[in-house]
Amino acid sequence: MSLRQEILCVGLCCLDIISQLPQFPKEDTDQRCHDQRWQRGGNAANNCTVLGLLGAKPSFLGTIAGSHEKTFLLDDFAKYNVDTKHVVVHEDCDCPASCVILSMETGSRTIIHSNKNLPELTVEDFRKVDLSSYTWVHFEGRNVSNVVGMIEVVRKHNGSHKDVKPVIISVELEKSKPELSSLIPKADVIFVSKDYAQFQGYTDMAQTIDKIHSETRPGSLVICPWGEKGASARLKEGQIVSCHAFPPDQVVDTLGAGDTFIAASIFALAQGHKPEDSILFGCRVAGAKVGVRGWEPLSHLFKDCDFLPAVEDSNSRRDVVMNTT
């Protein structure tokens, strides 16, 4: 990847405490834990992990508590070649944590998240970043009012640096939160989760993409992953392209599967691959992820497999979106 082909992911970093059980426990019962581990979590943090495994140059921007977990989190970022120079540390805060239950019976994951007192990233924090190093900024769908302001900072940067390719902005709409809709007209690439789509009353990928696309800025790309049904995207010409899922022989760990799809799709798009090839790559990598425990096994898989075709046109990155200023 070229020097400017760096990707900045903005959002949450937390501690995941993962308990693997034979099956999801019934209420008021005792069940022996098959395995338990600590893992760095948070959507944007997970995006960075996958991008690092794929060979990109990811940077994470978010807040981290100055608690005893800080060293573990920062060391784990470094393990996957994630740059954390922009991280904002709040020394007197507690680390957010997610208690995760993984069912060996079904592969499902259930998350109970807690953030006691760690503040969200502010627009003032974001302004300190030199955006000229990046080709892509991805925002996790949280902290919406501040993210809107951060996106405006990127737009102003693009407007004042018209001699270089503009920084592409993507957002994730994942949670069932009405305020996320305000991000739709702000981004160049919008990832819409199945959960958010169903929260809005949409029943499938095609309907979701049509409805969301009607609210986007001109030339934006809408991508909708739908679990076992694969993913779809609407091209700037209006055509909808789809690909099927790539389930493993056995579902082992679905935690972070959606984050994996987004990161892999961004990785491909940022290199100039067509949207249809990029979502196909995203589905293949996400399928590989749910078949292994954690992230580490993916590094060996990526070395042994060539999931992406060669880019036919090195300048095709401009075709990701039509209007990025």
Secondary structure, DSSP 8 states (H G I E B T S, - for coil): --TT-EEEEES--EEEEEEEESS---TT-----SEEEEEEE-HHHHHHHHHHHHT-EEEEESEEE-STHHHHHHHHHHHTT-B-TT-EEETTS---EEEEEEETTT--EEEEEE-SS-----HHHHHTS-GGG-SEEEE-S-SHHHHHHHHHHHHHHHHH-TTS---EEEEEE-SS-GGGGGGGGG-SEEEE-HHHHHHTT--SHHHHHHHHHTTS-TT-EEEEE-GGG-EEEE-TTS-EEEE-----SS----TTHHHHHHHHHHHHHHTT--HHHHHHHHHHHHHHHTTSSSSHHHHHHHHH---S---S-TTGGGGS-S---
